Amino acid sequence: MRTSRHSLIFGLSYALDIAGKNNLSHSKSTAYISVMIGRKLGFTEDKLIELYYAALLHDIALSTKYEMEQHCVDGREMLSKLPLPGDIAEIVYYHHETNDGTGIFHTPPEKVPVSSQIICFTSAFDDKFGKKSDTFNRDLFLEVEEWLEKYKRHFSEEIVAAFEDLLKYESFLLDYSNHETKFNLSSKIVIDDDVYYDCEDITKFARCFADIIDKKSPFTYTHSLGIAEHAKLFAAYLGYDETVQDTMYIAGLLHDIGKLDVSVDILHKEDKLSPDERYEINKHTYYTRKVLEQIEGFEKIVEYAANHHEKIDGTGYPYRIPGERMSELERAMAICDVYQALTEHRPYRAGLSAERVWGIIDGMAERGHLDPALVVKAKEAFAGDELG
């Protein structure tokens, strides 16, 4: 399995925008403006690539209501474990530092990477104007100029001058404010990056994002990892080769990435969900697909991950896919998801006994929700698990 570094990071950055909720193109817009400024400042191609990925990933630790300081600390820790070029972890750590020393850590500007200062500026700009859906007009231009005049003291003269130069080009704000192009802004930047990740490096990213997903809710702290391990085990039991097993493992890690779109209040709720809340949580598999389908080489992973709530009788969600249109491994992943949910300990109950788990799963198979033949094989594959 291989995928381009650009494709993987570009796709996963959409999940971070989903988590942020405020603006579904924030990472891409920040990356677009950052690289445009970097080019104005004469950055080398290597420094532009570093800046681009730092901008796409700068909100990696903002999936819940973090304090800004913790957001920066956790972001550096997460990114330091990933196979990334340059000093991206340090750039993200300092991305809330201003040129006048009034940032989160009050770091003197000479100690803050220029790339961090650029992202601080572009992120603040997009926080202000990112929700603008109208196309460029004179009022928007004047509003931007007013914002710049009010806040430019917080940023270096070089960064402000580069941005002011960009404003001279009508196309800059036309692209930025046009809803038809907004979600694809960073794809307009030609980045000379021909690096490809193998399965080992892809898995490092998948584990990182699985951790982000599971940390969003204390009820599911190890849910994604548990499904990944069982999905790989089940694929091996069914006779699939190591490449397919690894694909199932990565799909298991990322199967709930769309839950970054779901409110923590819903995820934390112990009582039965209301119809409105159920509607919201049911959207997560749709967003799992939308995130993962942007990544080159993830075609199989998309299906294994995004279809785990589809049912054999066609009553699942979000696409109502009947069993005959689902592959064996898609149907297997659905069983792994139910099995993991029932066996894991949660704050409001302990993991269920083997008898209760398989009783529930057998009932779902009888009702046409799960594949009966695969349920039999799952019992054999997971026979070694120690359940309560």
Disulfide bonds with the S-S distance in Angstrom:
none
